Amino acid sequence: MVENKQNLQLFFFIAGFFLFVCLLPRFLDFTGAGMTFGAPLNEWEYINSLGVFPEKWQETGGELPVSRREALEVFAAIEGQEDFDNYSEMLEISGVFLDGNEAVLRREELYRLLARIVNIPADADCEKFFLKGETEDLPLDYLAQEGIIAVPPERVFLPAEKVTRRELVQTVARAAWPAFRITNTAVTVVTGDIHTYGKMEYDLQVLFASYHELLDLQVIGQSVEGRNIYAVRMGNGPVEIFLDASIHGSEWLTTTLLMKMLEEYAYHAHNGLLFGGYDVNAMLEEVTFWFLPMLNPDGVTLVLEGPEAVEHEKEVRKILLENGKNSFDGWKANIRGVDLNRQFPPNWHYLVKVESKPAPGYFKGNEPLSEPEAQALYKFTLARKPAMVLSFHQQGEILYWYYKQKGEQLARDRRIVQALSVVTGYPYYPRYLINGGKYMDWVISELAVPAIIIEVGTKVGDLGQWDRIWRQNRYVGLAAAELILLENRTRQ
């Protein structure tokens, strides 16, 4: 009998303990320097705890617009301002409001009020969260980084939008209670970025952390100097499409283009948004994109960071001198002076217009696939067997696509390049650039799939052309995926 009583007591003790553990987070805030007792259960409870309104606000009325008077009453209570008229006049003079005669609260006004109650460090180092609509005197990025305001899917700040009760309640509660704060996704690839090898590695890690449910980051090989050659997988579809860049060192801007494309596709898929009319998330069920943003990391490092940044400093200086050049800006080759886009088997032994020794460009090497970067791309391509390859180069605003295709393969590839010509605005030529040795040539002849070189911009490395290049090419991967899916369905 005693034993049964002890067992019953033990049972109630354990049950009570587990109930306590489960309920504890609802009453404690662990996000600050220490624990804070009495945290509200939700944002609406917090706003009602201020005692501002005679009738409690409920979530069912969340879409009602907020008047300026209601917002001021809330913030006056938070700031401990008892003289409401004086508080209102002070804010009017300080320029918080867009229009003194407006009755409804606007988003810019809300954010100015939030900035008053949030302790913003003078030296705050913020990431970027908005693409358009920034206001210099508003700490938008800080409020977004702290999880107080929500960044809209379009990442555009609309200052004149009316504020609803829900938005007021949520932002005010987040400002007061860190437990309510959210996580926004920062903009990783910012316009004007130059992607050195280190910058690319860092951005890849950030993107992988932000979209880990969509992306798989792999290393497919290493350069002569041991830098990683990365491939990023996006999607789980059976149709695989390669997008590669910077096989030539001087064409580093194509890395930034692919990094931006990777981010935008992931962002829109993650948020269930259309991008240029394409349903990216749905497409990823049929298609797998492989982004290879820097095939020649040694060459890019040499061009962007100078010979002091590479181990082969003496060798590259000698190659430059022997070839009568005085700058590394036009260096296309890898660090051993081999042009990686002259390394592939088709017609390699009979290539013309190539150098006979190591050079900043056009030296095909002593044998096909002699360079580790070319070997890595070759092996990865054979392992994955993509349905299409898009290779980004500079310069010329033109599409190259032909290497001795015949019959239906020729007709299919012409249909695809014609459609991509419309997407990019770049012309294509029916039979052009058939010297051989290129990655494109090998893919077409070995795998019998479409492979297209997309030459972006009219000047190598000119970031001043970024807006034009991005506008012309941002949808090209999605358009290519749609085209190859259509071709596959037509054949079935």
N, C-alpha and C positions, 0 to 999 in steps of 0.2 A: 504493500500500500504506500509506504514511504517512497519506494523507488518510483512508482507510477506518478506520484505527486512531483518528484524531482524532475522526471522526464517532461511532465506537462509544463513546469516552470521554465525548463530549458527551451522547450518549443516556443513558448510565448516570448522569451528573451530574444531568441534568434529572429523570430518573425518581426518583433518590434525593432530590432537592430536594422534589418533590411529595409523596413518601412522608413526608418529615420534616414538611411543612406539615400534612398530614392527621392525623398522629399527635400533633403537638405539643399540641393542646388537651386530649388525654387525660391528659397528664402535667403540665399547667400550670393554675393557677387565676388567671384574669385579673380576678377580681371584687373583690379587695381593693385596698389602696393600691399593692401591687406584685405581681410574679409570685411564685407559691409553687410550688416544685418538689416532685414526689412526691405530688401529689394522688391519692387512690384512684380506681379506675376506676368503682366504684359504692358504694352505701351499705353493702352487705353486706361488701365488702372492708374498708371503714373499721371497722365494728364488730368484725370479726375481728382487725384490726390492733391493737386494744387488748389482745389477749392475755388476755381475761377468762375465756373458756370453753375447756375442753380440746378439745371438738369444735367445728369451725367451724359457724356458723349458715349455713343455706342458704335461698334464697328459697322453695324448696318447702315449708319449714316456717313460712312467713310468717303463717299463720292461727292458729298455736298461741298460747295465752294466755301472757303474761309474768308471772312471779311477782315479788313485791316484792323478793325476794332477788336475782334476776337483774338487775332494774333498778338496784338499789343498787350492785351490783358494777360495772355499766357506768359509772354516774355517779361512783363513787369513783375509778375509773381515770381518768376525764376530769378530775376535780378534783385528782388527785394525792394522794388520801387513802389512806395505807398501813395505818392502823389502822381496819379495817373496822368492828369492834364500836363503837368510839368514834364513827365517822361515822354509823352507823345510829342510835345513841342520840341524837346531836345532831339528826338530822332528825326523829326521833320527838318530841323536846321542842319543836322549832320549829313543829310543827303541819302538816307536809307531808302526813301521811296522814289519810285519812278515818276509818279504823277500825284501831286498833292490832292487832286480831286477824285482819285480813283477809290472806290469802296472795296473792291475785291483785292486780296493779297496776291501779288505776283511772285514768281519763283526767285527772281533776283533779290526782291525785298526779303523773302524768307532767308535766303543764304546770307544776306548782310546781317540779319538779326542773329542767325546762328553763329556767325563769326564773332559777335559780341560776347557770347557766353562760352566759347571754346578757347582754351588757352593755346594759342598758336605760337610756337617758338619763333623768334626772329630769324634764326638760321635754319629753319625747317627745310630739309632736302626732300623734295617730293618727286614721285614719279608722275608721268603724264597719263591722264585718264580721258581727256576730251580731245576730239579731232577738230571740232569747229565750235565757234561761239565763245571762245575764252574771253574773260574780262580781266584786265590787268589788276584792278583793285579788289577783286574777289578771290579768296583763297580756295578756288574750286578743287584744285588737285589735292590740297591738304584735307579738305572735308571728305573727299572721295577716298583718299588713302586711309583715313581714320575710320572709314565705314559709317560716316554720319549721313551722307547723302548717297543716293543710288545713282549710278551712271546709267543713263538710258542705253538700250541696245545699239542705237545709232551713234552713240558717243558724241552727241551734239547738245550743247547747252542752249536752252531756249528761255531767255530771261523773262519774257512777257507771258509765259504760260500761267494760267490760273492755278493756285494751290488748293488742293482738296484737304478736307479734315484729316484723311488718312496720311497724306504726306507731312502735314504739320505735326501730327501726333508722333509719327515714326521718327522724324528727324530730331525733334525736341527730345524724345526719350533716348535716342542714341547718343545725343550730346551729353545727356545727364548720366546715363547708365551704360558703360562700355559693354555690359552683357548683351545689350540689344543690337550692337553694331554688326554690320554686314561686311562681306569681303567683295570688293570690286576688282575687276581685271584691268590692269594697267595696259596702256599702249606700249608695246615692246619696241617695234621698229618705227622710229620717228622720222618724219621727212627730213632729209639732210644727213641722215646717218651714213657714215663710211664704215663698212664692215671689214675691219681687220680680222685676222684669224681669231684673235682673243675676243673681240667684240662678238663675232659670230658664235663662238663657243658659249659665251655668257648668255646671249639671247636665246640660243637653243635650249639651254638649261631653264631659263625663265619660261619659255613657251611650253616646254615639257611639264614643268610644275603647274602651269596655269591650265593646261588642257591634257592632263595625263590620261584622261579617259579616252582621248581621241588619238594621241600621238605615241609613237614608239621610236625612240632614238637609238640608232645603231652606228657602230664604227665598222666600215667595210674594208678598211686598209689604212696604210700610212704612207706618207710622202717620203722622199729621200731623207729628209732631216727628221723624220719621226712624228710629224704633225698628223693628227687624225683626219681621215676622210669620212665625213658623216653622211648618213642617209636617214631621213625622217619618214616614217610610215604614217599615213593618215588614211583611215578607212579599213574596211574588212571585205570589200568586194572582190570577186574573182578576176575582174579585169584590172590589170595593173598598168599604170602610166608613170613614166619617169619624167621628171623635170630636173635638168642639171644646169649648172652655171660655173663660170670661172674656170674652165679648162685652160684658159689663157690668163696669165697673171694680170696683164694690163686691163683685162675686162672685168675688174672687181665689182663694178657697179651692178653687174648681173646677179651677184650674190645678194646685194641689198634688195633687188627686185624679187628674187625667190623667197627671201626671208619675209618680206612684206606680204607676198602672196600666201605663204604658209600661215602667217598670223591671221590674215583676213579670212581665209577659208576655215581655219579652226574656230575663230571667233564667231563667225556666222553659223557654223554647224553647232557649236556649243549652245548658242542662244536661239537656235531654231529659226534663224532669219534667212530671207532670200538675199543673195548677193548678185546684183545685176540680173535679177529674174531667175537665177538658178537656186534650186533647193539643195544646198550643199549637204545638209544632214541626210536627206533621202538618197542623194547620189552616192554617199559613202557606203551604202548598203550594197551597191553594185560595183563600185570602183574603189581601188586602192591607189592613192597617190604616193609616189616616192619622191621626196625632195632631196636632191644632192646639191647643196648650195655652194660648195667650194671644192672642185676637183683638183685644184692646183694650189694648195695652201702655201707651199714654199714660194711659188712665183708671186702670189698675191702679197705675201709678207715682204718680199724684196721690193716690189713696186711701191707699196704703201708706207713701209717703215724704213726702207733703205738697206744698203748692203751690210750695215753694222748689225742689223737684226737677224742675219742668217749666219749659219756656220761656214758656208762656202764663200765667204766674203772675198777672199783672194781670187778664187776661181772665177766668180762672176765679174769681178773687175777686169780680169784678164780677157774673158770672152767679150766683154763690152768694148775694150780697147782694140782687140784684134778685128772686130767687125766695124770699126770706124764710128761707133756710137758714143755719145757723151752723156746720155741720160738713161735711167732705168724705166722711165715712164712708159715706154713702148715694149717692155719685156713681156713676151707671150709665153716663153718656154718655162719648163720646170727649172729647178736650181742647177741642173747639170747641162742646161742649154739645149734640151730636147723638147721639141714642140709636141705636146701630148696629143694634139689633134692631127698628127701625121704618123701615129704609132700603130694604127690598126691594119689588119692584114690585107683588105682588098686593094689589089694593084700596088702594094707597098714597094715591090722591087722595081716598079717602072714609074714611080712618081717623078713628075717634072716640077720645075720651079721650087726646088727645095735646096737648102744649104748642104754643103758637104762636110761640115764640121759644126761643133757646138756654136750656137748663135742665139741672140735674143728671140728669134722666131724662125720657123720653117726648116729646122734641122730634124730629119725624121728618125734619128738614132741609128745605131749600128745594126739593129734587127728589129722586127716588129715586136711590140710589147716588151721592150727592154726595160721600161721604167716602171717602178712600183705603182705609181698612180694609174697608169694605163692598165696594168695588170689587175688592180683592184676593181676598176670599172668593168673590165672585160669579164672577170669571174662573177661579179655581182649580177651583171646583165644576163649571163648564161644561167645563173641559179634562179633568177626571178622570171625570166622570159616575159618581158613587158609586152603589152598589146600596142603600145605607142611610146615614142620618145620625143620629147621637146627639149632641144638644147639651145640655151640662151647665150648669145654672143654679142659683140659690138664690133662694127658699126654698120650703118647703111639702110636701116628700115626696109628690110627685104626678107623674104622667106626662101630658103633653099630646101629642096625636098627630093630631088631626083638622083638616083644612082642605078641606071640600067634596069629598072623595073619593066615588066612586060605584062600584057594581057590584063586580067582582072586586077592584079596587084597594082598595075599602073593606073587603071581607071579609078580604083578605090582611093589611092593616094592623091590623085589629082582632085577628086571630089573633096577630100578632107582639106587639102591646102587651099583650094578655092574658098571654102567656107571660112577658114582661119584668116585668109586674106581680108575678108569682109570684117571680121572681128577686130583685127589689129589695124586695118588700113594700110598694111604693107603689101606691095606687089609681090608676085612670084613669077618665076620663069620656067617654062615647060622643061627644058633640058639644059641645065647649067651647072657648073661646078662639079664635074665628074672626074676629077683628077684621081681620087681614091685616097686611102690612108686615114680618112676621117672616121670618127666614131659613128656618125650618121651613115656613112657608106657601109660600114660593117653590119650595123643593125638591119639595114634594108636588105643586104645580101644574105646575111646569116639567119635572121629570124623571119624575114619576109613580112615585116610589120612597118607601118608608117613611122618615119623618123624625119623630123623637121628642124632645121637650124633657123632660129629666130634672131635676126640681127637687129638690136634695138639702138635707137639714138642715131645721131648724125656725127657725133664726136665722142671718142673713147674717154670715159672717166669724167664726163661733164655733168656734175650734179645739178647744174642749172637747167638741164633738160628733164629732171626727174618727174615733174608733174605730167609732162607730155608722155614720157615713157610709161609711167604707171597707168595713165588713162588708156593708153593703147593696148596694154598687155594684162591688165588686172584680171580679166575674165577668161584669158586664153586657155588656161588649164581646164576650166570647167566646160568651155566650149568644145575642147578636144575630147573630153570624156563623153560628152553628149553625142558627139559625132561618131566615135568608135562604138558606142553602145548601139547607135542607130544602124551602123554597118553590120554589126553582129546580128542584130535582129532581122535585118533584111536577108542575110544569108541563110537563116534558119528556115 
